[in-house]
Amino acid sequence: MTETATSELDDSFHVFDTTLRDGAQREGINLTVADKLAIARHLDDFGVGFIEGGWPGANPRDTEFFARAQQEIDFRHAQLVAFGATRRAGAKASEDPQVKALLDSGAGVITLVAKSHDRHVELALRTTLDENLEMVRDTVSFLKDQGRRVFVDCEHFFDGYRANPEYAKAVVRAASEAGADVVILCDTNGGMLPAQVQAVVSTVLADTGARLGIHAQDDTGCAVANTLAAVDAGATHVQCTANGYGERVGNANLFPVVAALELKYGKKVLPEGRLREMTRISHAIAEVVNLTPSTHQPYVGVSAFAHKAGLHASAIKVDPDLYQHIDPEQVGNTMRMLVSDMAGRASVELKGKELGVDLGGDRELVGRVVERVKERELKGYTYEAADASFELLLRTEVQGGKPLRYFETESWRAIVEDRPDGTHANEATVKLWAKGERIVATAEGNGPVNALDRALRVALEKIYPQLAKLDLVDYKVRILEGVHGTESTTRVLISTTDGTGEWSTVGVAENVIAASWQALEDAYTYGLLRAGVQPAE
C-alpha cells in the first residue's frame, strides 16, 4: 500500500481532486499514463489533500497508473485515491473481483460509487432497494476491515432525494454506519441551484449526522456556487477538477473553489504558500491535456485582472483595489493594462510602467501616445492583443517619433506558383539595409508568409545571430469590415518566442501578405530589443 503523504493541515476539511478520473471524461481529453503521472505531480505540488487516480481493474491504463504512481511519485501533500463501485448484487464484497482490484491498487483511500436514486437501483442495478443498502454496508465494512479509508459517492443523490428523500437518506446512513469517513452528495446531472443544494445538505446533515461532501457538475453553470453553498450548509469535503474539466460541460472548478475557501471564507485548505502557485499549476495542467488555457477563467486566466477602460485605469492608478476583488499576486497572477481606443492617460502611464518604459510624467508625451493608439486602432490595429507592437510604438513616441530600427526595408516580394501537377511553389525575395550593408535574400516556404519569414531570417541572421533563437508559434488572420469581402482590411497577429518568453505583434493592410510583413518586421525588431542589441543610429 502506498505511503500516506504528510501534511501540515488537519483532517477537518478535504480538498479532493478528481481530474484524473472524472475530469478525464471531458470530450477531447485522452490521457496517457505519463499524462496522468504529470498531472498528479502538479496537483500534489498545489497541495490538494486527495487525488483520485482512476478505476483500477476497470481498464489497464488506470491499473498501470496506480502501479507506477507508487513507484515514481513521492507524494508530499496528497493521498492517492482509487475509485470503484460497491459489490455486485447477490455477491460478497470479499469475493468480488473489482473490489479486490481496488485493494490491489495499493491506494490507502478508496472511493465507492453507490446508487442513491431508487429508480436507478431498480432499473440500472436491477436489484431491490434493501439489497442496494446491503451492497453499500458490505463493501464499506469489508474495505475498512482491510485497513482502507473509505469515501462513498452517492450518485444522482439530489435527483434521488427529490424522488424519494427517505431512501436517499437511508443510503447515506448505511454508508456512514458501516464506517465510511465521508459520504459525498453528487449532483450527477448538474441540474441543481445553490439555494436548493444548501437546503438539501442542511437537512441531510441534520437527519443523518454523517460527515458530508459535495460533488457538483456544471450543467447549470452553478457548480462552483453549488459547492460553496454545500460548504455553507456544513459539507467539509469538496470534490473538484482542475480547470473544471469533466463530462458534458464539466465539474466544479478546483481553482475558484479553493481560492474562495482560502480568500473569502478564511479556511486554510492548502499548505502555506501554495495558493500563489495556482495560476502556474492551472496553466501547466492545461498544457498536459493539450487544451488552451481559458483566458477568462476566474483567478487564473490571463484576463482575470486585465483592465481596458480609461476610467478603470484612472482609479487603479490611485488604488488597484478599487477595481480588483483581490491582489492577483495572491493566486500567482498579475494585473495587466490593455491599451486600446478606450485608453486614457492613466492606461498608457500604467502600461508604460508595466513594460519598463519611463514616460517621465510627460503629459504631452502621454497625450501623443493616446492619440496615436486611437488613430491606429481606427485603421484596424489592436494593441491589447499585441503588447510588443505597442511597446515599439511607445518607444517611437518617447524618441520624438523616430522609430526603433535594426534594418530598413527596400522592398519585398512573394510569389505563389500554381504548377500543372496541382502543387504550389512559394518563394519570397527581400531587399533591405542593415548596418550599412544592402542585402538581398530569397527563400522558399510552405506558404507565402512562411517564405517571407525565411527570407527575412536568411537576410539578417549573419548580422544578427540572435535571431536564430526566434520561432513563430502562432499566426492569426482576421478580415475587418470593408466595402467588399475581398477588398476589406486584413489584420494579422503573430506570436513569437525566443525560448524564454513570448510576444505578439500586429500588422494591418489591404492584403494578408502586406499585413503579415508588418507583423514580421515588428516581431524581429522586438526580438532584437529583448536580446539587448543596440538599434541602428
Order of alpha helices (4+ residues) and beta strands (2+ residues): beta-alpha-beta-alpha-beta-alpha-beta-alpha-beta-alpha-alpha-beta-alpha-beta-alpha-beta-alpha-alpha-beta-alpha-beta-alpha-alpha-alpha-beta-beta-beta-alpha-beta-beta-beta-alpha
